[in-house]
Amino acid sequence: MKAKLDQLIDDCPWLILAFIPLLFTTGILFLKSPMVWPDEAIYADTVKTYLAEGRLATGIFGGAITGLEKSAVWYPPLYFHILAYWIRAFGSSIEAIRALSLIFSFLALITVFYLATCLFRNRLAGFLAASLVSLDIFFAQAARVGRMDMLSFLLISTGLLLFVNYIRSNKPVLLIAAGGTAALSVLNHPLGFILPVVISACLLLEKKSFKARVLDLAIINSPVMLAFSLWMVSLGENFPLFLAQYGLQFARKALVTPFIVILFQQAWHWQLLLLSYLLITVALAVRLVRENRFQTRFIMIGLLVSSAALNWGREMWYFLYFQPFIALAATSIFASQAQDKSSHRQRTVAILIMLFIAIHIRQTLMLINIDGSNAHDYHDFGQRIGRALPHRASVFIASIPDPYFDLQFRPGLKLYEFPTVPVETNSYRRLLDKSDYIIYNYYSDPRLDAYIRQNTAEEKMVSQPGGYEAKVIKLVPRDKRKWAGK
């Protein structure tokens, strides 16, 4: 016990240094990048219904999305239950909700540190991997948004750490713990399946007897199948809603351009970042061909599985799931070449790693330059919006940043959000017909644009000097509207 405590004390300076990039960017960009996102309002509203009525549900879409007012089953439930305890203790402010993700992110950095340390048997490797993750713009943004992705990252990295320790020590209790973590991961987000898939693929390639591999696979996957089955059974009569709501999620993804394509088309610095990912992956693949070692197989499988998940997810949030594996890959290349007797190779790899770090620093500084201005003040923006609204009204929010978290404390306001999945036109119009005001600055939908053009009574631009802005649109009385849903 004393030896482990001494080791933890020795590790603290390395962990604190690895935390610095995330602490620095969070201090500047906590409520600014990402801007307060509609997902955060939707999840918070769902949890508030759970706390008030004992069921995960939300009326924030006004009945436009199938069954959400009865039961929100379009995501696994773990994050919502954790968030419920958190909101009960600390309230539903945007700061409180984002703080939960931030806590998960620091715990995740600790697991990455120990994962790399165990994998490479080197504390410096642990520090490098954790620092690369802390520097990563996608990780930092996920740490500052109230979604379940950072909890997923924490569960995946924890499960991987347990698995690698099992491989190193051959203690079955660690594999059992990894299986339990995989079950929680699946109950948190669909991409939580990354963890059992990566571990299962690694186990299949282990040099063990067929019987031993089957037993290991059963230990990992039995808790996952049990947890998923129990969740399905718990849905009961809501199972058709589950199918319908998940169908809408898939329908949305089918319409979205993959985020990696959007990044590649934006600017040269994003292309450079993606190119660095490709070069690291290729370099690792070459090493795998030359020496089929566990650590190289493990990282390559993680890269392949997380890349497939990234392509399936398509959205910007899912780049997060790629980050632990690309950081481990870069660390692996650095660690292997550091042991090479050729000083020329050592210098070359050191320069390449420094360039990789420089790319991340450049992306972060660019983000700070764009979004870090004091002119971008979320609460000032929300208060300005609030002053443009009457004490009692139904308000449809189609704005990013989303002023929900300031407006939620106005008891006379009924708040609706724009649908985040495809909905039928009549359902969309019925939602708009319930609204007296529309807050509009970002979301563009031809149906919404047409509705605004034909039903605007008054329009007021609310703006911060050099900061956020949105239109507050008062609609004509409901009995005089055109295109009203029937």
C-alpha positions as CSV (number, residue, x, y, z in Angstrom):
1,M,0.0,0.0,0.0
2,K,2.8,2.4,0.9
3,A,4.6,1.7,-2.4
4,K,1.4,2.5,-4.3
5,L,0.9,5.7,-2.4
6,D,4.5,6.7,-3.1
7,Q,4.0,6.0,-6.8
8,L,0.9,8.1,-6.8
9,I,2.8,11.0,-5.2
10,D,5.5,10.6,-7.8
11,D,2.9,10.6,-10.6
12,C,1.2,13.8,-9.4
13,P,3.7,16.3,-11.0
14,W,3.3,14.5,-14.3
15,L,-0.5,14.6,-14.1
16,I,-0.6,18.2,-13.1
17,L,1.6,19.1,-16.1
18,A,-0.7,17.1,-18.4
19,F,-3.7,19.0,-17.0
20,I,-2.3,22.4,-17.9
21,P,-3.4,22.6,-21.5
22,L,-7.0,21.7,-20.6
23,L,-7.0,24.0,-17.6
24,F,-5.7,26.9,-19.7
25,T,-8.3,26.5,-22.5
26,T,-11.1,25.9,-20.1
27,G,-10.4,29.1,-18.2
28,I,-10.8,31.1,-21.4
29,L,-13.4,29.2,-23.4
30,F,-15.7,27.5,-20.8
31,L,-19.0,29.0,-22.0
32,K,-17.7,30.2,-25.3
33,S,-16.4,27.2,-27.3
34,P,-18.5,25.2,-28.0
35,M,-21.2,27.8,-27.8
36,V,-24.1,26.6,-25.5
37,W,-25.6,23.9,-27.6
38,P,-29.2,22.8,-28.1
39,D,-28.3,19.3,-27.0
40,E,-27.4,20.6,-23.6
41,A,-30.8,22.2,-23.2
42,I,-32.6,19.0,-24.4
43,Y,-30.7,16.8,-22.0
44,A,-31.2,19.1,-19.1
45,D,-34.9,19.5,-19.8
46,T,-35.2,15.7,-20.0
47,V,-33.6,15.3,-16.6
48,K,-35.7,18.0,-15.1
49,T,-38.8,16.1,-16.2
50,Y,-37.3,12.9,-14.6
51,L,-36.7,14.8,-11.3
52,A,-40.3,16.2,-11.3
53,E,-42.2,13.2,-12.6
54,G,-39.9,10.1,-12.3
55,R,-39.6,9.5,-16.0
56,L,-37.1,10.4,-18.7
57,A,-39.2,12.6,-21.1
58,T,-39.3,16.1,-22.5
59,G,-41.9,18.3,-24.0
60,I,-39.3,20.6,-25.4
61,F,-40.2,19.7,-29.0
62,G,-43.9,20.2,-28.5
63,G,-44.9,16.8,-29.6
64,A,-43.0,17.1,-33.0
65,I,-40.7,14.1,-32.3
66,T,-42.4,10.8,-31.8
67,G,-43.2,10.0,-28.2
68,L,-40.6,12.2,-26.4
69,E,-43.3,13.7,-24.2
70,K,-44.1,10.2,-23.0
71,S,-40.6,8.6,-22.8
72,A,-37.2,9.7,-24.1
73,V,-35.5,6.5,-25.1
74,W,-33.4,7.7,-28.1
75,Y,-30.3,7.5,-26.0
76,P,-29.1,4.9,-23.4
77,P,-30.0,6.1,-19.8
78,L,-26.8,6.1,-17.8
79,Y,-25.7,9.7,-18.4
80,F,-29.2,11.0,-17.7
81,H,-29.4,9.3,-14.3
82,I,-26.0,10.6,-13.3
83,L,-27.0,14.1,-14.5
84,A,-30.2,13.8,-12.5
85,Y,-28.2,13.4,-9.2
86,W,-25.9,16.2,-10.3
87,I,-28.7,18.6,-11.0
88,R,-30.4,17.7,-7.8
89,A,-27.2,18.6,-5.9
90,F,-25.9,21.6,-7.9
91,G,-28.8,22.9,-10.0
92,S,-29.4,23.2,-13.7
93,S,-27.3,26.1,-14.6
94,I,-25.1,25.7,-17.7
95,E,-22.0,26.1,-15.5
96,A,-23.1,23.2,-13.3
97,I,-23.9,20.9,-16.2
98,R,-20.6,21.6,-18.0
99,A,-18.7,21.2,-14.8
100,L,-19.8,17.5,-14.7
101,S,-18.2,16.9,-18.1
102,L,-15.1,18.8,-17.0
103,I,-14.7,16.4,-14.0
104,F,-15.1,13.4,-16.3
105,S,-12.4,14.9,-18.6
106,F,-9.8,15.2,-15.8
107,L,-10.5,11.6,-14.6
108,A,-10.1,10.6,-18.3
109,L,-6.7,12.2,-18.5
110,I,-5.6,10.2,-15.4
111,T,-6.8,7.0,-17.0
112,V,-5.0,7.8,-20.3
113,F,-1.8,8.5,-18.3
114,Y,-1.9,5.2,-16.6
115,L,-3.0,3.4,-19.7
116,A,0.0,4.6,-21.6
117,T,2.3,4.0,-18.6
118,C,1.1,0.4,-18.3
119,L,1.2,-0.2,-22.1
120,F,4.7,1.1,-22.6
121,R,6.0,0.6,-19.0
122,N,7.2,4.1,-19.0
123,R,5.9,7.1,-17.0
124,L,7.2,9.6,-19.6
125,A,5.1,7.8,-22.2
126,G,2.1,8.2,-19.9
127,F,2.8,11.9,-19.6
128,L,3.2,12.3,-23.4
129,A,-0.1,10.5,-24.2
130,A,-2.1,12.4,-21.6
131,S,-0.6,15.7,-22.7
132,L,-1.5,15.0,-26.4
133,V,-5.1,14.3,-25.3
134,S,-5.2,17.4,-23.1
135,L,-3.9,19.5,-26.0
136,D,-6.4,18.0,-28.5
137,I,-9.1,20.5,-29.6
138,F,-11.8,17.9,-29.9
139,F,-11.2,16.5,-26.4
140,A,-11.1,20.0,-24.9
141,Q,-14.4,20.9,-26.6
142,A,-16.0,17.7,-25.3
143,A,-14.8,18.6,-21.8
144,R,-16.7,21.9,-22.0
145,V,-20.1,20.7,-23.3
146,G,-23.0,19.0,-21.3
147,R,-23.2,15.8,-23.3
148,M,-22.5,12.2,-22.5
149,D,-19.5,11.9,-24.7
150,M,-16.9,12.7,-22.1
151,L,-18.4,10.0,-19.8
152,S,-18.1,7.6,-22.7
153,F,-14.4,8.6,-23.1
154,L,-13.8,8.0,-19.4
155,L,-15.5,4.6,-19.4
156,I,-13.7,3.5,-22.6
157,S,-10.3,4.6,-21.4
158,T,-10.9,3.0,-17.9
159,G,-12.0,-0.3,-19.6
160,L,-8.9,-0.3,-21.8
161,L,-6.7,0.3,-18.8
162,L,-8.2,-2.6,-16.9
163,F,-7.8,-4.8,-20.0
164,V,-4.1,-3.9,-20.6
165,N,-3.5,-4.6,-16.9
166,Y,-5.2,-8.0,-17.4
167,I,-2.9,-8.8,-20.3
168,R,0.2,-7.8,-18.3
169,S,-0.8,-9.6,-15.1
170,N,-3.2,-12.3,-16.3
171,K,-5.5,-11.6,-13.3
172,P,-9.1,-12.6,-14.2
173,V,-10.6,-10.1,-11.8
174,L,-9.3,-7.3,-14.1
175,L,-11.0,-8.8,-17.2
176,I,-14.2,-9.1,-15.2
177,A,-13.9,-5.4,-14.2
178,A,-13.3,-4.5,-17.8
179,G,-16.5,-6.4,-18.8
180,G,-18.5,-4.5,-16.2
181,T,-17.0,-1.2,-17.5
182,A,-17.9,-2.2,-21.0
183,A,-21.5,-2.8,-19.9
184,L,-21.7,0.7,-18.4
185,S,-20.1,2.1,-21.6
186,V,-22.9,0.6,-23.7
187,L,-25.5,1.9,-21.3
188,N,-24.2,5.4,-21.8
189,H,-23.9,5.9,-25.6
190,P,-24.1,3.8,-28.7
191,L,-20.4,4.4,-29.4
192,G,-19.7,2.8,-26.0
193,F,-19.6,-0.4,-28.1
194,I,-16.1,0.7,-29.1
195,L,-14.8,-0.7,-25.8
196,P,-16.1,-4.3,-26.0
197,V,-15.3,-4.5,-29.8
198,V,-11.7,-3.4,-29.3
199,I,-11.2,-5.8,-26.4
200,S,-12.9,-8.7,-28.2
201,A,-10.8,-8.2,-31.3
202,C,-7.6,-8.1,-29.2
203,L,-8.6,-11.3,-27.4
204,L,-9.3,-13.1,-30.6
205,L,-5.7,-12.4,-31.7
206,E,-4.1,-13.4,-28.4
207,K,-1.9,-16.5,-28.5
208,K,-4.1,-18.7,-26.3
209,S,-6.0,-21.9,-26.7
210,F,-9.4,-21.7,-28.4
211,K,-11.0,-22.6,-25.1
212,A,-9.2,-19.8,-23.2
213,R,-10.1,-17.2,-25.8
214,V,-13.8,-18.2,-25.8
215,L,-13.8,-17.9,-22.0
216,D,-12.2,-14.5,-22.1
217,L,-14.7,-13.3,-24.8
218,A,-17.5,-14.5,-22.6
219,I,-16.2,-12.6,-19.6
220,I,-16.1,-9.4,-21.6
221,N,-19.3,-9.7,-23.6
222,S,-21.7,-11.4,-21.1
223,P,-22.0,-8.2,-18.9
224,V,-22.5,-6.2,-22.1
225,M,-25.3,-8.5,-23.5
226,L,-26.9,-8.7,-20.0
227,A,-26.9,-4.9,-19.5
228,F,-28.3,-4.3,-23.0
229,S,-30.9,-7.0,-22.6
230,L,-32.1,-5.6,-19.3
231,W,-32.4,-2.1,-20.8
232,M,-34.4,-3.5,-23.7
233,V,-36.7,-5.4,-21.2
234,S,-37.1,-2.3,-19.1
235,L,-38.5,-0.4,-22.0
236,G,-41.6,-2.5,-21.9
237,E,-44.4,-0.9,-23.8
238,N,-42.0,1.9,-24.9
239,F,-40.0,-0.5,-27.1
240,P,-41.9,0.7,-30.3
241,L,-40.9,4.3,-29.3
242,F,-37.3,3.2,-29.0
243,L,-37.4,1.9,-32.5
244,A,-39.1,5.0,-33.8
245,Q,-36.8,7.4,-32.0
246,Y,-33.6,5.6,-33.0
247,G,-34.9,5.5,-36.6
248,L,-35.1,9.3,-36.5
249,Q,-31.5,9.4,-35.3
250,F,-30.4,7.2,-38.2
251,A,-32.4,9.3,-40.6
252,R,-30.6,12.4,-39.4
253,K,-27.2,10.9,-39.8
254,A,-28.1,9.9,-43.4
255,L,-28.6,13.6,-44.2
256,V,-25.4,14.8,-42.5
257,T,-22.1,15.3,-44.4
258,P,-19.4,13.5,-42.4
259,F,-17.6,16.0,-40.2
260,I,-14.2,14.8,-41.4
261,V,-15.2,15.8,-44.9
262,I,-16.3,19.2,-43.7
263,L,-13.0,19.7,-41.9
264,F,-11.0,18.7,-44.9
265,Q,-12.8,21.2,-47.1
266,Q,-12.4,24.1,-44.6
267,A,-8.8,25.1,-44.5
268,W,-5.2,24.0,-44.8
269,H,-4.6,23.7,-41.1
270,W,-7.4,21.1,-40.7
271,Q,-6.0,19.2,-43.7
272,L,-2.6,19.3,-42.0
273,L,-4.1,17.8,-38.8
274,L,-5.9,15.1,-40.7
275,L,-2.7,14.3,-42.7
276,S,-0.8,13.9,-39.4
277,Y,-3.4,11.4,-38.2
278,L,-3.0,9.5,-41.5
279,L,0.8,9.5,-41.3
280,I,0.8,8.3,-37.7
281,T,-1.6,5.5,-38.5
282,V,0.5,4.4,-41.5
283,A,3.7,4.5,-39.5
284,L,2.0,2.3,-36.8
285,A,0.7,-0.1,-39.5
286,V,4.3,-0.5,-40.8
287,R,5.5,-1.3,-37.3
288,L,2.7,-3.9,-36.9
289,V,3.9,-5.6,-40.1
290,R,7.5,-5.7,-38.9
291,E,6.8,-6.7,-35.3
292,N,3.4,-8.2,-34.3
293,R,3.5,-7.1,-30.7
294,F,0.4,-6.7,-28.4
295,Q,0.7,-3.0,-27.8
296,T,0.9,-2.3,-31.6
297,R,-2.0,-4.6,-32.3
298,F,-4.0,-3.1,-29.5
299,I,-3.6,0.5,-30.7
300,M,-4.1,-0.3,-34.4
301,I,-7.4,-2.1,-33.6
302,G,-8.5,0.9,-31.6
303,L,-7.7,3.2,-34.5
304,L,-9.6,1.1,-36.9
305,V,-12.7,0.7,-34.7
306,S,-12.8,4.3,-33.6
307,S,-12.4,5.4,-37.3
308,A,-15.4,3.3,-38.3
309,A,-17.3,4.8,-35.4
310,L,-16.3,8.3,-36.4
311,N,-17.5,7.6,-40.0
312,W,-20.8,6.2,-38.7
313,G,-21.4,9.0,-36.2
314,R,-20.6,11.7,-38.8
315,E,-20.9,14.6,-36.2
316,M,-18.2,16.7,-34.8
317,W,-18.6,15.2,-31.3
318,Y,-17.4,11.8,-32.4
319,F,-13.9,12.8,-33.2
320,L,-13.4,12.5,-29.4
321,Y,-13.5,8.7,-29.7
322,F,-10.5,8.6,-32.0
323,Q,-8.3,10.6,-29.7
324,P,-7.1,8.1,-27.1
325,F,-5.9,5.8,-29.9
326,I,-4.1,8.4,-32.0
327,A,-2.4,9.8,-28.8
328,L,-1.3,6.2,-28.0
329,A,-0.1,5.7,-31.6
330,A,2.0,8.9,-31.5
331,T,3.4,7.9,-28.1
332,S,4.2,4.4,-29.4
333,I,6.2,5.7,-32.3
334,F,8.0,8.1,-30.1
335,A,8.8,5.4,-27.5
336,S,10.1,2.9,-30.0
337,Q,12.3,5.4,-31.7
338,A,13.6,6.8,-28.5
339,Q,15.1,3.3,-27.9
340,D,16.7,3.3,-31.3
341,K,20.5,3.6,-31.2
342,S,20.4,5.9,-34.3
343,S,20.6,9.5,-33.1
344,H,19.4,10.6,-36.5
345,R,16.1,8.6,-36.2
346,Q,15.7,9.9,-32.6
347,R,16.0,13.5,-33.8
348,T,13.6,12.9,-36.7
349,V,10.9,11.4,-34.5
350,A,11.3,14.1,-31.9
351,I,10.9,16.8,-34.6
352,L,7.8,15.0,-35.9
353,I,6.2,14.8,-32.5
354,M,7.0,18.5,-31.9
355,L,5.3,19.3,-35.2
356,F,2.3,17.2,-34.1
357,I,2.1,19.1,-30.8
358,A,2.6,22.4,-32.7
359,I,-0.4,21.7,-34.9
360,H,-2.6,21.1,-31.8
361,I,-1.3,24.3,-30.2
362,R,-2.0,26.3,-33.4
363,Q,-5.6,25.0,-33.5
364,T,-6.2,25.9,-29.9
365,L,-4.8,29.4,-30.3
366,M,-6.9,29.9,-33.4
367,L,-10.0,28.9,-31.4
368,I,-9.1,31.3,-28.6
369,N,-8.6,34.1,-31.1
370,I,-12.0,33.5,-32.6
371,D,-14.2,32.7,-29.6
372,G,-12.2,33.9,-26.6
373,S,-13.2,37.5,-26.9
374,N,-14.9,39.1,-23.8
375,A,-17.5,40.3,-26.2
376,H,-18.9,36.8,-26.3
377,D,-20.8,36.7,-23.0
378,Y,-23.4,34.0,-22.8
379,H,-25.3,35.3,-19.8
380,D,-25.4,38.9,-21.1
381,F,-26.8,37.5,-24.4
382,G,-29.4,35.5,-22.5
383,Q,-30.4,38.5,-20.4
384,R,-30.7,40.7,-23.5
385,I,-33.0,38.0,-25.1
386,G,-35.0,37.8,-21.9
387,R,-35.6,41.6,-21.8
388,A,-37.0,41.4,-25.4
389,L,-39.7,38.9,-24.3
390,P,-42.8,39.4,-22.3
391,H,-43.3,37.8,-18.9
392,R,-45.6,35.1,-20.3
393,A,-45.2,33.6,-23.7
394,S,-44.4,30.4,-25.7
395,V,-40.9,30.7,-27.2
396,F,-39.4,28.6,-30.0
397,I,-35.6,28.7,-29.8
398,A,-33.6,28.3,-33.1
399,S,-30.4,30.0,-31.8
400,I,-26.8,29.0,-31.1
401,P,-25.8,29.8,-28.5
402,D,-29.0,28.5,-27.0
403,P,-30.4,31.0,-24.4
404,Y,-32.4,28.2,-22.7
405,F,-30.3,28.2,-19.5
406,D,-31.1,31.8,-18.7
407,L,-34.7,31.7,-19.9
408,Q,-35.5,28.5,-17.9
409,F,-35.7,30.5,-14.7
410,R,-38.6,32.6,-16.1
411,P,-41.7,30.6,-14.9
412,G,-44.0,32.4,-17.4
413,L,-42.1,31.2,-20.4
414,K,-42.8,27.9,-22.2
415,L,-39.7,27.0,-24.1
416,Y,-39.5,24.9,-27.3
417,E,-36.4,23.8,-29.3
418,F,-36.0,23.3,-33.0
419,P,-36.2,19.6,-33.9
420,T,-32.7,18.0,-34.1
421,V,-34.0,15.1,-36.2
422,P,-36.1,15.0,-39.3
423,V,-39.8,15.6,-38.6
424,E,-42.9,15.7,-40.8
425,T,-43.9,19.1,-42.0
426,N,-47.3,19.1,-40.3
427,S,-45.7,18.2,-37.0
428,Y,-43.2,21.0,-37.5
429,R,-45.9,23.5,-38.2
430,R,-48.0,22.4,-35.2
431,L,-44.9,23.0,-33.1
432,L,-44.5,26.5,-34.5
433,D,-48.2,27.2,-34.1
434,K,-47.8,26.7,-30.4
435,S,-45.2,29.5,-30.2
436,D,-45.7,33.2,-29.7
437,Y,-42.1,34.2,-30.3
438,I,-39.2,32.8,-32.2
439,I,-35.5,33.4,-31.3
440,Y,-33.6,33.0,-34.5
441,N,-30.0,33.4,-35.5
442,Y,-28.4,30.2,-36.8
443,Y,-30.7,27.3,-37.6
444,S,-32.0,27.4,-41.2
445,D,-34.9,25.3,-42.4
446,P,-37.0,26.3,-45.4
447,R,-40.1,25.5,-43.5
448,L,-39.1,27.8,-40.6
449,D,-37.9,30.5,-43.0
450,A,-41.3,30.4,-44.8
451,Y,-43.2,30.4,-41.5
452,I,-41.3,33.5,-40.3
453,R,-41.8,35.4,-43.6
454,Q,-45.6,34.9,-43.5
455,N,-46.3,35.2,-39.8
456,T,-44.0,37.9,-38.4
457,A,-45.7,40.8,-36.5
458,E,-42.6,42.4,-35.1
459,E,-38.9,41.8,-35.3
460,K,-36.2,43.0,-33.0
461,M,-32.4,42.4,-33.3
462,V,-30.7,41.6,-30.0
463,S,-26.9,41.9,-30.2
464,Q,-23.8,42.3,-28.2
465,P,-21.2,44.8,-29.6
466,G,-18.9,42.4,-31.4
467,G,-20.5,39.4,-29.8
468,Y,-23.6,37.2,-30.2
469,E,-26.8,38.3,-31.9
470,A,-30.2,36.9,-32.6
471,K,-33.6,38.1,-33.9
472,V,-36.5,38.0,-31.5
473,I,-39.6,37.6,-33.7
474,K,-43.1,38.2,-32.4
475,L,-45.6,36.2,-34.4
476,V,-49.0,37.2,-35.4
477,P,-51.9,35.8,-33.3
478,R,-52.4,32.1,-33.8
479,D,-55.8,32.4,-35.4
480,K,-54.4,34.7,-38.1
481,R,-51.4,32.6,-39.2
482,K,-50.7,31.2,-42.6
483,W,-49.5,27.7,-43.1
484,A,-50.9,26.7,-39.7
485,G,-50.7,22.9,-39.2
486,K,-54.0,21.1,-39.4
